[in-house]
Amino acid sequence: MQSSQSTESNLSSLVPAYDSILELMPYQTGKPVEELTREYGVSDVVKLASNENPLGCSPHVTLAITEQLGQLARYPDGNGYYLKQALADFNDVGVDQITLGNGSDDLLDILARSFAGVDDAIIYSQYAFIVYPMLAKMQGAKGVEVPANRFGHDLKAMSQAVADNPNSKMVFIANPNNPTGTQLTQQELRAFVASVPSSVLVVLDEAYIEYSPESNNRALLDEFENVVIVRTFSKAYGLAGLRVGYALSSVAVADLLNRIRQPFNVSRVALAAANAALADQDFIEKTRLNNQEQMRWLEKQFDALGLGFIKSHANFIMVEIEVEMEDMNAAAIYQALLEQGVIVRPLAGYGLLNWLRITVGVAEDNMRLIDTLRSILTED
């Protein structure tokens, strides 16, 4: 039998980024409802942890999925013709500027594998999406984390980081940002892109764009060849369980990405569902209005509870837990909420030990959250 030490030695010689990969911790997803039920026997669960759409998805999606059930033995259209056509019309781009992915994470991975290698630099912000440093490590690249400015991207410092690292290949920017909810203006982002060399790819992660249409930076594609915009159907469109996303880029970049992506990386059901979801913009408007109304209500409740929060432009809000009670910190409150059937997201993995990220739900779920939180904070 081969020893584990021998196996590790063999792997380290086979895997270029072996040491970096060993530094990775598996991505921690929001706790599933089923897992909470198993652990605590709680059947009435409110999940406000993963920024899913509390309204579900468009009823047109359900019909589109049903129509595909008799075709599950058939491979999907590997080119995603109809969805690409719809996305091209919706975003005013050419079909040859679109790459489809198995969720936006798939596209971020394809981009990192395409453009960054061992010892190249990938630039990202402190408190930005935790997948960015993971991608750097998987590639054996140098991850350069730039300190945040008021929990958001410091674009001036990020531009300087690019200049300080001649081997810079990529910059990841989430806008609105996850998990902090901060937002950059179109003017700020245009100035940033103009400040970096055209040889550096700027990836704008717009997973929450539907909640903040003013942060749409589609126009940058007309001016800069080195900009890629990545979006998802997992959030506002309510298709998190199907995994489908897309990238908008120059024709040259899209051609490269489409050569590298896995064939059939978006399922037949996901293609049909995304097409139906995109067509129902009334549902997206309903989603946006619910989010705005409930966000305002939650902000008032947090103020009343004496809890700080960061103004958010997405469908979640980051809340600071600083209470003058022994053993009452963010981790303890997260656990207490779990035990009462309310799932939120702890942010220790981001270095935000005193903060929780809470998805904006429907009125009933939000009232349950606040009532439960108030009871925990006022316990003798």
C-alpha positions in Angstrom: 0.0 0.0 0.0 1.3 3.4 -0.9 1.9 5.7 2.1 0.1 9.1 2.3 3.4 10.8 2.3 4.3 9.1 -1.0 0.9 10.0 -2.4 1.4 13.6 -1.5 4.8 13.6 -3.0 3.5 12.3 -6.3 0.6 14.8 -6.3 2.9 17.7 -5.6 4.9 16.8 -8.7 1.8 16.4 -10.8 -0.2 19.5 -9.8 1.4 22.8 -10.6 -0.6 24.7 -7.9 -0.5 21.9 -5.3 0.8 24.0 -2.4 -1.8 26.8 -3.1 -4.6 24.3 -3.4 -3.7 22.8 0.0 -4.3 26.3 1.5 -7.9 26.3 0.3 -10.8 25.7 2.6 -13.9 24.2 1.0 -16.4 26.8 0.1 -19.0 27.1 2.9 -22.5 27.4 1.5 -25.4 28.7 3.4 -26.9 26.0 5.7 -29.5 24.0 3.8 -33.0 23.8 5.2 -32.9 20.0 5.2 -29.7 20.1 7.3 -31.2 22.4 9.9 -34.2 20.1 10.2 -32.0 17.1 10.7 -29.8 18.8 13.3 -32.5 20.5 15.4 -35.7 18.9 14.4 -37.1 22.3 13.3 -39.7 22.0 10.6 -40.8 25.6 10.2 -37.6 27.1 8.8 -36.9 30.5 7.4 -33.8 30.7 5.2 -32.3 34.1 4.8 -28.7 33.0 4.2 -28.1 32.6 0.5 -29.6 35.6 -1.2 -32.2 33.5 -3.0 -35.4 35.1 -4.4 -38.0 34.8 -1.6 -40.7 35.1 -4.3 -39.4 32.0 -6.1 -39.4 32.3 -9.9 -41.7 33.4 -12.7 -44.7 31.1 -13.2 -43.6 31.0 -16.9 -40.5 29.2 -15.7 -42.5 26.4 -14.3 -44.3 25.9 -17.6 -41.0 26.0 -19.5 -39.5 23.3 -17.2 -42.6 21.1 -17.5 -42.3 21.2 -21.3 -38.8 19.8 -21.1 -39.6 16.8 -18.9 -40.2 14.5 -21.9 -36.8 15.4 -23.3 -34.5 14.6 -20.4 -32.8 11.8 -22.3 -31.7 14.3 -24.9 -28.6 16.4 -24.6 -29.2 20.2 -24.5 -28.3 22.5 -27.3 -24.6 22.9 -26.6 -24.5 26.4 -28.1 -27.6 27.6 -26.2 -28.9 29.2 -29.4 -32.3 30.5 -28.2 -31.1 31.7 -24.8 -28.1 33.5 -26.5 -30.4 35.2 -28.9 -32.6 36.4 -26.1 -29.7 37.6 -24.1 -28.2 39.4 -27.1 -31.5 41.3 -27.7 -31.9 42.0 -24.0 -28.3 43.4 -23.5 -27.9 44.9 -27.0 -24.8 42.9 -27.8 -24.0 40.4 -30.5 -24.6 36.7 -30.0 -20.9 36.2 -30.5 -20.2 38.3 -27.4 -22.0 35.8 -25.0 -20.7 32.8 -23.1 -23.1 30.6 -21.1 -22.1 29.0 -17.8 -23.3 26.5 -15.2 -24.0 29.5 -12.9 -21.7 32.6 -12.8 -19.2 30.7 -10.6 -18.5 28.5 -13.6 -17.7 31.5 -15.8 -15.5 33.0 -13.1 -13.6 29.7 -13.0 -13.3 29.6 -16.8 -12.0 33.2 -16.9 -9.3 32.4 -14.2 -8.2 29.3 -16.0 -8.1 31.1 -19.3 -6.2 34.3 -18.3 -4.1 33.6 -15.2 -1.3 31.1 -14.6 1.2 30.3 -12.0 2.8 33.4 -10.5 0.5 35.8 -12.4 -1.4 38.3 -10.2 -5.1 38.4 -9.6 -6.3 41.6 -7.9 -9.5 41.8 -5.8 -10.8 43.7 -2.8 -10.9 42.9 0.9 -14.5 41.9 1.8 -15.3 40.9 -1.8 -16.7 37.6 -3.0 -14.7 34.8 -1.3 -14.4 32.8 -4.6 -11.9 35.3 -6.0 -9.0 34.4 -3.7 -10.0 30.7 -4.2 -9.6 31.1 -7.9 -6.2 32.6 -7.5 -5.0 29.8 -5.4 -6.4 27.1 -7.7 -4.4 28.7 -10.5 -1.2 29.0 -8.4 -1.5 32.7 -9.1 -0.6 35.5 -6.7 -3.8 36.8 -5.0 -3.5 40.5 -4.2 -6.1 41.6 -1.7 -6.5 45.4 -1.6 -7.8 46.9 1.7 -11.4 47.9 1.5 -12.6 51.5 1.8 -15.7 51.7 4.0 -16.4 48.1 3.3 -16.3 48.7 -0.5 -13.8 48.6 -3.3 -11.0 51.2 -3.2 -10.5 51.6 -6.9 -7.6 54.0 -6.6 -5.7 51.5 -4.4 -6.7 48.7 -6.8 -5.3 50.6 -9.8 -2.1 51.1 -7.8 -2.0 47.4 -7.0 -2.1 46.6 -10.7 0.8 49.0 -11.3 2.8 47.5 -8.5 2.4 44.0 -9.9 3.7 44.0 -13.6 2.4 40.4 -13.9 -1.2 41.4 -13.2 -3.6 39.5 -15.4 -7.0 40.0 -13.9 -9.0 42.2 -11.6 -12.3 41.0 -10.0 -14.8 43.6 -9.0 -18.3 42.7 -7.6 -20.8 45.4 -8.1 -23.0 45.5 -6.1 -20.5 43.8 -3.8 -21.1 40.6 -1.9 -21.3 40.4 1.1 -21.2 44.1 1.9 -23.8 45.4 -0.5 -21.7 48.5 -1.5 -21.9 49.9 -5.0 -19.6 51.7 -7.4 -20.9 54.3 -9.9 -20.6 53.9 -13.6 -18.2 56.9 -13.7 -16.0 55.4 -11.0 -15.7 52.1 -12.9 -15.1 53.7 -16.2 -12.2 55.8 -14.7 -10.8 52.6 -13.2 -10.9 50.6 -16.4 -9.2 53.5 -18.2 -6.5 53.6 -15.6 -5.3 50.0 -16.0 -3.4 48.5 -19.0 -5.5 47.0 -21.7 -3.6 43.8 -21.1 -5.3 43.4 -17.7 -8.7 41.8 -17.8 -11.3 43.6 -15.7 -14.1 41.2 -14.6 -17.3 42.9 -13.4 -19.3 40.5 -11.3 -22.9 41.8 -11.6 -24.7 39.0 -9.8 -27.1 41.5 -8.2 -27.6 43.9 -11.1 -31.3 43.4 -11.2 -31.7 44.9 -7.7 -29.7 48.0 -8.7 -30.2 48.7 -12.4 -28.2 52.0 -12.2 -25.0 49.9 -11.7 -25.4 48.3 -15.1 -22.0 48.8 -16.9 -22.9 47.2 -20.2 -21.7 50.4 -22.0 -18.1 49.7 -21.0 -18.0 46.8 -23.5 -18.4 49.3 -26.4 -15.3 51.2 -25.2 -12.9 48.6 -23.7 -11.9 45.2 -25.1 -10.6 44.1 -21.7 -13.9 44.2 -19.8 -16.0 41.1 -19.1 -19.4 41.3 -17.3 -20.6 38.2 -15.5 -24.2 37.8 -14.5 -26.4 35.0 -13.1 -30.0 33.7 -13.1 -29.6 32.5 -9.5 -30.6 35.6 -7.7 -33.4 37.9 -8.9 -34.5 35.4 -11.5 -34.9 32.7 -8.9 -33.1 29.9 -10.6 -30.4 29.1 -8.1 -31.2 25.4 -8.1 -30.7 25.1 -11.9 -27.3 26.9 -12.2 -27.2 29.1 -15.2 -25.2 32.3 -15.8 -23.7 34.3 -18.7 -20.8 36.5 -19.6 -20.8 39.5 -21.9 -17.4 40.4 -23.5 -15.6 41.3 -26.7 -16.0 38.8 -29.5 -12.4 37.8 -29.1 -12.7 37.0 -25.4 -16.0 35.2 -25.9 -14.5 33.1 -28.7 -11.7 32.0 -26.3 -14.1 31.2 -23.4 -16.4 29.2 -25.6 -13.5 27.1 -26.7 -12.6 26.3 -23.1 -15.9 25.8 -21.4 -17.3 22.3 -21.0 -19.7 21.1 -23.7 -23.3 21.0 -22.5 -22.3 23.0 -19.4 -25.9 24.3 -19.2 -28.7 21.7 -19.0 -31.7 21.5 -21.2 -34.0 22.4 -18.3 -31.8 25.4 -17.3 -31.7 26.8 -20.8 -35.5 26.7 -21.1 -36.0 28.1 -17.7 -33.6 31.0 -18.2 -35.2 31.9 -21.5 -38.6 32.0 -19.9 -37.3 33.9 -16.8 -35.6 36.6 -19.0 -38.8 37.1 -20.9 -40.8 37.9 -17.7 -39.4 41.3 -16.7 -42.7 42.0 -14.9 -41.6 39.4 -12.4 -38.2 41.0 -12.0 -39.9 44.4 -11.3 -42.1 42.7 -8.7 -39.0 41.2 -7.2 -37.2 44.6 -7.1 -40.2 46.4 -5.5 -40.5 43.7 -2.8 -36.8 44.0 -2.1 -36.9 47.8 -1.8 -40.0 47.8 0.5 -38.7 45.1 2.7 -35.2 46.5 2.8 -36.5 49.8 4.1 -38.6 48.0 6.8 -35.6 45.9 7.9 -33.4 49.0 8.2 -35.9 50.6 10.5 -36.1 47.5 12.7 -32.3 47.3 12.9 -32.2 50.9 13.9 -34.8 50.2 16.6 -32.7 47.3 17.9 -29.6 49.4 18.0 -27.8 47.3 15.4 -25.5 48.9 12.8 -25.7 47.9 9.2 -24.2 48.8 5.8 -26.5 50.5 3.3 -27.0 47.8 0.7 -27.8 47.9 -3.1 -28.5 44.2 -3.4 -31.0 41.8 -1.8 -29.2 41.3 1.4 -28.0 43.5 4.3 -24.9 43.2 6.4 -25.7 43.7 10.1 -23.2 44.4 12.9 -23.6 42.5 16.1 -22.1 44.5 18.9 -24.1 44.1 22.1 -22.9 44.6 25.7 -23.8 41.1 26.8 -21.5 38.4 27.9 -21.1 35.7 25.2 -23.4 37.5 22.9 -21.5 38.0 19.6 -22.3 37.3 16.0 -21.5 33.6 16.2 -23.7 33.2 19.3 -26.6 35.0 17.7 -26.2 33.0 14.5 -26.4 29.8 16.5 -29.4 31.1 18.6 -31.2 32.0 15.4 -30.5 28.5 13.9 -31.9 26.8 17.0 -35.2 28.7 16.4 -35.4 27.9 12.7 -33.9 31.1 11.2 -30.9 30.7 8.9 -28.7 33.7 8.2 -25.0 33.9 7.1 -22.1 34.3 9.4 -19.2 36.2 7.9 -16.2 35.0 9.9 -14.7 33.6 6.7 -14.5 37.1 5.3 -12.8 38.4 8.5 -16.0 40.1 9.5 -16.4 38.5 12.9 -19.0 40.9 14.3 -21.2 40.8 11.3 -24.1 38.7 9.8 -25.4 38.8 6.3 -29.1 38.6 6.1 -31.1 38.1 2.9 -34.2 40.3 2.4 -37.2 38.0 2.4 -40.9 38.5 2.1 -42.7 40.4 4.9 -43.7 37.2 6.9 -40.1 35.9 6.9 -38.6 39.3 7.8 -41.0 39.7 10.7 -40.1 36.2 11.9 -36.4 37.2 11.8 -36.9 40.4 13.7 -39.1 38.9 16.4 -36.6 36.1 16.9 -33.7 38.4 16.9 -35.4 40.8 19.4 -36.2 37.9 21.8 -32.5 36.7 21.7 -31.2 40.2 22.3 -33.6 40.9 25.2 -33.1 37.6 27.0 -32.2 38.0 30.7 
